[in-house]
Amino acid sequence: MQENHFNSILVVGHNPQVKDFAKMMSGGSVSMIPSLGVVAINFDIEDWNEIEDAQGEIEFFIYPKQFKYYMPQQIRTALKLG
């Protein structure tokens, strides 16, 4: 798995595998992930070997169409929009 001195990993891929993986690791709370969607899942573990299916909790789920209606201030600042 992962070395314990790292506290996060990034998994990149295509659907339906990414959606299925996120759904499995979060206990089924992800029904779809659109293109360029990002899901962050937290695990309350001390060692990477402790990860088990459905143990994670979704920290956030964002996708591009959300920014049509709302754009976080950090992104607005980075894009110099205000």
N, C-alpha and C positions, 0 to 999 in steps of 0.2 A: 504494500500500500504506500503510504506517504511517510517521510521521515518526520518525527515528532517535533523537530525544531521549527517546522513550518506551521503556521496557524490557519492557512487557507489554501485552497486549490481552485483552479479555474478549469471548468469542463466546457469545451466548445464542440458543437456538432450540429446535426441536422435532425429535423423531425421525421418520423415520430419518435425516434430514439431519445432525443433530449427531453421531450415532454414525458415520455414513459419513465425515464430515469428520475426526473424531478418529482413526478407523481409518486413513484415508489419510495423515494427518500423523504418525502414530506407527508406520507400517510394519505395520499390521494387528494390533496387540496389543490392540485394543478390540473385543469381540464384541457387547456390549450396554451401553447406558447407561439405567438406569431413570429414572423421573420424579424430578426434583430431584437427579440425579446430577451430580457435578462431576469433570472430568478436567483435570489440569494437565499441559501438555506443554512441556518445555524444548527450546530450539534453541541449539546452539553456533554463533552467528552474530554478526557485527559490524554488519551492515546488514540491514534487513527484506527487502530485495530478494534476499537469499541463501536465503530459505526455499524449500525444495523438498519435494516429496512424500516421505514416509517418512523424513524427516531427524530428526524429533523423538523425544525420549525421555520416557516418562511419568514425571512426578515423583510424582503421587498420583492416586488414583481413589477417591472416596468417594460414598456414597449413603445415604439415610435409614435403611434397614433395618439397616445396620451398627451404628447407635447403640442398637439393642435389646440388643446383646451387649457393645458397647464404646463408650465416650464419651470422647474426648480430654479431658485435664485442663483445657485452655483453655475448652472448651465447658461443662464441669461448673462451673467457676468463674464464667463469665458467667451461667449459669442458677442460680447459688447452690445447687448440689447437693452441694458438697463439695470 
